[in-house]
Amino acid sequence: MTTKKRICTVIIVLVIVCTVCVGGFFVWKKTGKGGSKSSQKVYVQKVSSLNTASDFKLSNCSFLGVVEAQESVDVKYDSSKTVAEILVKNGDSVKKGDKLLTYDVEAINLQLEQAKLEVERLQNEIASNKSQIAELEKEKKNADQDAAVSYTTQILSLQSDNAKNEYDIKAKNVEIKKLEASTKNAYVTASIDGTVKNVKTVDKLQQDGGDVIMQITEEGDYRIKGRFNEQNSKDIMQGASVIVKSRLDDSTWKGEITSVDTSPQKNSGDDIYSFGSSDEMSQSSNYAFYVKPENFDGLMLGQHVLIEIDNGQDTSINKTGIWLYSDFICKDGKKNYVWAKDKDGKIEKRYVEIGQKDEDNGDCEIKSGLEKGDYIAYPDKSIEEGMTATTNEADVSVPPNDLGTNDNSDADTEGGDEDIAFDGSGEDGMAIDEDMLASMTDEEIEEYFNKLYGEEENADGENADAADADAAFAE
């Protein structure tokens, strides 16, 4: 064999080795470490854990609530004043700012006049004392030592009286301002909208000795008290729209948060909001908010409800049963199927019936073909029927494709990545037999590969590439 032939033979053998290695890699990739199809493991998940149907869950936007009586506000009066007239009676509806009672203005004016006269008297007394002090100072200058001491004592006493009178004047001026304000606002007004209850007469007030003259209960018979904690306080705002849901049936009511109480609420042992922990450092503080529903039809005093922030969820599809993200659904012509685990623990095509679709959420209803206790796999091109199902991600041969593209069509994706199947054949289908190659001569190997790759021979009967190699070598 010539030197040129040996070089060609070495090149051909290197090509064979590379071809076998590459082919072995793709065989390993395709079959999963070289095992049989039945030994390949596919990761599956339980349908119940993938179900997107809106079963009850207390989320960050859901709060427990209870129907209670409306808030009542005590209306107190100034016991230092005389009530002239009570302007409302039991059962009257009032608005915030409406007048409820008036005080006796004449009595207030009389107190005001007396206070002003007292200030005037004190001012006159101060002026008189100052005159006496000035006179005593003159006499003290001409008096002997013993008399001077007596003058000094009188002067200090008058100065002390003036200091006290000046303080009394300041106090009376404050009282005068209050009395003047009382004459301008000689009435008590309602602090909330509501209904007047438990009105007392002036005689009854005198008998009881208290200062609560009536109560105002907010409009409506009930309100809903909800609780939130410091962790979800950002969701609670006065004026926010809410949806109140019954815990007994599908009844709902729309409402509005009317007030938020930021005083920490105490948890008692029988409180529905208590969780039984006595470790204060491990708890979060609870606060109250109040909801006014649009109507109370069907609600009862003491009824427990759920309160959700209204984000438009009442207009969404009411999902029951089994709903899966559409990526799990594959197409077989006009039929729909999922890769499911059969009774023997193997992967099978499970045909399912599709119902409603939620385009916004990307999921669809499974009407038949699956149960919540079944297990399914995320679609992958490498999955085949007969592979073994596993719930351990570490065991899988076909890895879970959580972020992969689900090919729901029978056609290959144009321009996409595809698994390359290497079956040990050349481009013209001729099998590469390693034992046969080992028994061939160099000339036979060269001729074999010429035929295998369909290369044209040159005029001398040699492969064109080999001729080029010879020419290069000769040079």
C-alpha positions in Angstrom: 0.0 0.0 0.0 1.3 3.4 -0.9 1.9 6.2 1.6 -1.0 8.2 0.1 -3.3 5.2 0.6 -2.3 4.8 4.2 -3.0 8.4 4.9 -6.5 8.0 3.4 -7.1 4.9 5.4 -6.2 6.7 8.7 -8.6 9.5 7.8 -11.4 7.0 7.0 -10.8 5.1 10.3 -11.0 8.4 12.2 -14.3 9.3 10.5 -15.6 5.8 11.4 -14.7 6.3 15.1 -16.2 9.8 15.2 -19.4 8.5 13.5 -19.8 5.7 16.0 -19.2 8.0 19.0 -21.7 10.6 17.8 -24.2 7.9 16.9 -23.8 6.4 20.4 -24.4 9.7 22.0 -27.7 10.3 20.1 -28.8 6.7 20.8 -28.2 7.4 24.5 -30.0 10.7 24.4 -33.0 9.2 22.5 -33.4 6.1 24.6 -32.4 7.5 28.0 -29.0 6.0 29.0 -29.3 3.2 26.6 -32.2 1.4 28.4 -35.4 0.0 26.9 -38.5 2.1 26.5 -40.2 0.4 29.5 -37.3 1.3 31.7 -37.5 5.0 30.9 -39.0 7.0 33.7 -41.3 10.0 33.3 -42.1 12.5 36.1 -45.9 12.7 36.9 -47.9 14.9 39.3 -51.2 14.3 41.0 -54.2 16.0 39.2 -55.5 17.4 42.5 -52.2 19.4 43.0 -52.5 20.8 39.4 -56.2 21.5 39.6 -56.9 25.2 39.1 -60.6 25.0 40.0 -61.6 27.7 42.6 -62.1 25.5 45.7 -62.4 27.5 48.9 -59.0 28.9 50.1 -58.6 31.7 52.6 -56.2 33.8 50.6 -54.4 37.1 51.4 -57.5 38.9 50.0 -60.0 36.9 52.1 -61.0 37.8 55.6 -63.3 36.2 58.2 -66.3 38.3 59.3 -69.4 38.1 61.4 -72.8 39.9 61.2 -73.4 42.1 64.2 -75.7 44.9 65.3 -74.9 48.4 64.0 -72.7 50.8 66.0 -74.4 52.9 68.6 -73.0 56.2 69.7 -73.8 57.8 73.1 -74.8 61.4 72.9 -73.6 63.3 76.0 -74.5 66.7 77.2 -72.6 69.3 79.2 -73.9 68.9 82.7 -72.7 72.4 83.6 -75.3 73.8 81.3 -79.1 73.8 81.3 -80.8 71.8 78.5 -83.4 74.1 76.9 -85.0 71.7 74.4 -84.6 68.2 73.0 -85.1 68.4 69.3 -85.5 64.7 68.4 -87.5 61.7 69.6 -87.0 57.9 69.6 -87.0 56.5 66.0 -86.1 59.7 64.3 -83.5 59.4 61.5 -80.7 62.0 61.6 -77.8 62.9 59.5 -74.3 63.8 60.7 -74.4 67.4 61.9 -78.1 67.6 62.6 -79.1 69.4 65.9 -80.2 67.1 68.7 -80.7 69.5 71.6 -80.2 73.1 72.6 -78.9 74.7 75.8 -80.5 77.6 77.7 -78.8 80.5 76.1 -80.1 83.0 78.6 -78.5 81.1 81.4 -75.2 81.1 79.5 -75.5 84.8 78.9 -76.0 85.4 82.6 -72.9 83.4 83.4 -71.0 85.3 80.8 -72.1 88.7 82.3 -71.1 87.5 85.7 -67.7 86.4 84.5 -67.1 89.8 82.8 -68.1 91.6 86.0 -65.8 89.5 88.0 -62.9 90.4 85.7 -63.8 94.1 86.0 -63.8 93.9 89.8 -60.4 92.2 89.9 -59.0 94.8 87.6 -60.3 97.6 89.8 -58.9 95.9 92.9 -55.5 95.6 91.2 -55.6 99.3 90.4 -56.5 100.2 93.9 -53.7 98.1 95.4 -51.2 99.8 93.1 -52.3 103.2 94.3 -51.9 102.1 97.9 -48.5 100.6 97.2 -47.4 104.0 95.7 -48.6 105.9 98.8 -46.9 103.5 101.2 -43.7 103.8 99.3 -43.7 107.6 99.9 -44.5 107.3 103.5 -41.8 104.7 104.0 -39.1 107.1 102.9 -39.9 109.5 105.8 -40.5 106.8 108.5 -38.0 105.6 111.1 -36.5 102.1 110.9 -39.3 100.4 112.9 -42.1 102.0 110.9 -40.3 101.2 107.6 -40.5 97.5 108.4 -44.3 97.8 108.8 -44.6 99.7 105.5 -42.6 97.0 103.7 -44.9 94.3 105.1 -48.0 96.1 103.8 -46.5 96.7 100.4 -45.5 93.0 100.0 -49.1 91.9 101.0 -50.7 94.2 98.4 -48.3 93.0 95.7 -49.2 89.4 96.5 -52.9 90.2 96.2 -52.3 91.7 92.8 -50.4 88.6 91.6 -53.3 86.4 92.7 -55.9 88.8 91.1 -54.0 88.8 87.8 -54.0 84.9 87.8 -57.8 84.9 88.4 -58.3 87.4 85.6 -56.6 85.0 83.2 -58.7 82.1 84.3 -61.9 84.1 84.0 -60.9 85.2 80.5 -60.7 81.6 79.5 -64.1 80.9 80.9 -65.5 83.9 79.1 -64.2 82.6 75.8 -65.9 79.2 76.4 -69.2 80.9 77.3 -69.0 83.1 74.3 -68.5 80.0 72.1 -71.4 78.3 73.9 -73.7 81.1 73.0 -72.8 80.7 69.3 -73.0 76.9 69.5 -75.7 76.4 72.0 -76.7 72.9 70.8 -75.4 69.3 70.4 -75.2 67.7 66.9 -75.2 64.1 65.6 -71.7 62.6 65.0 -73.0 59.9 62.6 -75.9 59.1 60.3 -78.4 56.9 62.1 -81.6 56.4 64.1 -82.2 58.1 67.5 -82.8 55.7 70.4 -83.2 55.8 74.2 -83.9 59.6 74.5 -84.1 60.8 78.1 -86.1 63.7 79.4 -84.5 66.4 81.5 -86.3 65.1 84.6 -85.0 61.6 83.8 -81.5 63.0 83.4 -81.7 64.6 86.9 -83.0 61.4 88.4 -80.3 59.2 86.8 -77.5 61.7 87.3 -75.7 60.6 84.2 -74.6 62.6 81.2 -75.9 60.3 78.3 -79.1 61.9 77.0 -79.6 59.6 74.0 -78.1 57.1 71.6 -77.7 57.1 67.8 -77.5 53.7 66.0 -76.1 53.6 62.4 -78.6 53.2 59.6 -79.6 49.6 58.9 -80.1 46.8 61.4 -76.7 45.1 60.9 -73.2 45.6 59.9 -70.4 43.1 59.2 -67.3 43.2 61.4 -64.1 41.7 59.8 -60.7 41.2 61.2 -57.3 41.7 59.6 -53.7 41.6 60.9 -50.6 43.6 60.4 -49.4 41.2 57.6 -52.4 41.9 55.3 -53.2 45.5 56.5 -52.3 46.9 53.0 -55.5 45.4 51.6 -57.9 47.1 54.0 -58.8 50.7 53.2 -61.9 52.8 54.0 -64.1 53.0 50.9 -62.8 49.8 49.3 -65.4 47.6 47.6 -65.8 44.1 48.9 -67.7 40.9 48.2 -69.3 39.1 51.2 -69.7 35.4 50.7 -71.9 33.0 52.7 -70.2 30.0 54.3 -73.4 28.1 54.0 -74.2 28.3 50.2 -73.3 30.3 47.1 -75.0 33.6 48.3 -72.9 36.7 47.9 -73.4 40.4 48.7 -71.5 43.4 47.5 -70.5 46.1 50.1 -68.1 48.8 51.1 -65.6 49.2 54.0 -67.1 52.1 56.0 -64.5 52.3 58.7 -61.2 50.8 59.9 -60.4 50.5 63.6 -56.6 50.5 64.1 -56.9 49.7 67.9 -55.5 46.2 68.5 -58.3 43.7 69.2 -58.2 41.3 72.1 -58.5 37.6 71.4 -60.6 35.7 73.8 -60.7 31.9 74.2 -64.0 31.5 72.3 -63.2 34.1 69.7 -63.5 32.7 66.1 -60.4 34.7 65.2 -58.3 33.2 68.0 -55.7 30.5 67.1 -55.0 29.2 70.6 -51.4 30.5 71.0 -50.5 32.3 74.2 -47.1 33.4 73.0 -47.5 37.1 72.3 -44.2 37.3 70.5 -45.3 34.7 68.0 -48.6 36.4 67.2 -49.5 39.3 64.9 -51.9 42.0 66.1 -55.5 41.9 64.9 -57.6 44.9 64.0 -61.2 45.4 63.0 -62.9 46.8 60.0 -66.6 47.3 59.2 -68.5 46.6 56.0 -71.9 48.0 54.9 -73.5 45.6 52.4 -75.8 46.9 49.7 -78.6 44.8 51.3 -79.0 42.3 54.1 -81.4 39.9 52.4 -80.6 36.4 53.7 -78.1 37.6 56.4 -78.7 36.8 60.1 -77.3 38.4 63.2 -74.2 36.4 64.3 -73.8 34.7 60.9 -70.2 34.0 59.9 -69.1 35.1 56.4 -66.1 35.5 54.2 -65.1 39.0 53.0 -63.0 39.4 49.9 -61.6 42.6 48.3 -63.6 43.1 45.1 -61.0 42.8 42.3 -63.7 41.9 39.7 -63.4 38.2 40.5 -67.2 37.8 40.6 -67.3 38.2 36.8 -64.9 35.3 36.3 -65.9 31.7 35.5 -67.2 29.7 38.4 -64.8 26.7 38.3 -65.7 23.4 39.8 -64.5 19.9 39.2 -61.1 19.5 37.4 -59.4 22.4 35.5 -56.0 22.1 34.1 -53.7 24.5 32.3 -54.0 24.0 28.6 -50.3 23.1 28.2 -51.1 19.7 29.6 -53.5 18.9 26.8 -52.2 17.2 23.6 -53.9 16.7 20.3 -54.5 13.4 18.4 -56.4 14.6 15.4 -59.6 16.0 16.8 -59.2 14.1 20.1 -57.6 15.5 23.2 -55.4 13.5 25.5 -52.9 13.8 28.4 -50.0 11.6 29.3 -51.3 9.7 32.3 -50.1 6.9 34.6 -52.1 3.7 34.1 -53.0 1.1 36.7 -49.7 -0.7 36.1 -47.7 2.5 36.7 -46.9 3.0 33.0 -47.4 6.0 30.8 -50.4 5.9 28.5 -52.4 8.2 26.3 -55.5 9.1 28.3 -58.2 10.7 26.1 -60.2 13.4 27.8 -63.2 15.5 27.1 -62.7 19.3 27.3 -65.4 21.7 28.5 -65.2 25.4 29.2 -62.0 27.4 28.6 -60.7 30.4 30.5 -58.7 32.3 27.9 -57.5 34.8 30.5 -56.1 32.2 32.9 -55.0 29.7 30.3 -56.8 26.7 31.7 -59.7 24.5 30.6 -62.3 22.2 32.2 -61.8 18.4 32.1 -65.3 17.0 31.8 -64.3 13.3 31.7 -61.3 11.0 31.4 -59.5 12.1 34.6 -60.0 11.9 38.3 -58.4 14.1 41.0 -56.4 11.1 42.2 -54.8 10.4 38.8 -51.3 11.3 37.9 -50.3 13.1 34.7 -47.0 14.3 33.0 -46.2 17.5 31.3 -46.0 16.8 27.6 -42.6 16.2 26.0 -41.7 14.9 22.6 -39.6 12.1 24.2 -42.6 10.6 26.1 -43.9 7.4 24.7 -46.6 4.9 25.9 -45.2 2.2 28.0 -42.6 4.3 29.8 -42.5 4.1 33.6 -44.2 6.8 35.7 -42.5 8.2 38.8 -43.1 11.0 41.3 -39.4 11.4 42.1 -37.8 14.0 39.9 -34.4 12.5 40.7 -35.3 9.2 39.0 -36.6 10.6 35.7 -35.1 9.7 32.3 -37.4 12.2 30.6 -37.0 15.4 32.7 -40.1 17.4 33.7 -40.5 20.1 31.1 -42.2 22.8 33.2 -41.1 25.6 30.9 -41.0 23.7 27.6 -43.2 24.3 24.6 -46.1 21.9 24.3 -46.3 20.6 20.7 -50.0 19.9 20.3 -49.9 19.3 16.6 -48.9 16.3 14.6 -46.5 18.3 12.5 -43.0 19.2 13.6 -42.4 22.7 14.7 -40.7 24.6 11.9 -37.2 25.7 12.9 -37.5 24.2 16.4 -35.1 21.9 18.2 -35.7 18.2 17.3 -34.3 15.0 18.8 -32.0 13.4 16.2 -32.5 9.6 15.8 -29.3 7.7 14.9 -30.1 4.2 13.7 -26.6 3.2 12.5 -27.3 3.7 8.8 -25.8 6.0 6.2 -27.6 8.5 4.1 -28.5 5.8 1.6 -29.7 3.4 4.2 -26.7 1.1 4.1 -25.8 -0.3 7.5 -22.4 0.3 9.0 -21.1 -3.1 10.0 -18.0 -2.8 12.2 -17.1 -6.5 11.9 -17.3 -6.3 8.2 -15.0 -3.2 8.1 -12.4 -5.0 10.2 -12.2 -7.8 7.7 -11.8 -5.5 4.7 -8.6 -4.4 3.0 -7.8 -0.7 2.8 -8.9 -0.7 -0.9 -12.2 -2.3 0.0 -12.8 0.1 2.9 -12.2 3.0 0.6 -14.6 1.7 -2.0 -17.2 0.9 0.7 -17.2 4.5 1.9 -17.3 5.9 -1.6 -20.5 4.0 -2.1 -21.8 4.8 1.4 -21.6 8.6 0.9 -22.3 8.5 -2.8 -19.2 10.4 -3.8 -18.2 10.6 -7.5 -15.0 8.9 -8.6 -12.5 10.8 -10.8 -11.2 9.7 -14.2 -8.5 7.6 -12.5 -11.1 5.6 -10.5 -10.1 7.2 -7.3 -12.3 9.3 -5.0 -12.1 13.0 -5.7 -11.3 13.8 -2.1 -8.6 11.2 -2.0 -7.1 12.5 -5.2 -7.0 16.0 -3.7 -5.3 14.5 -0.7 -2.8 12.7 -2.8 -2.0 15.8 -4.8 -1.6 17.8 -1.6 0.7 15.1 -0.2 2.8 15.0 -3.4 3.4 18.7 -3.3 
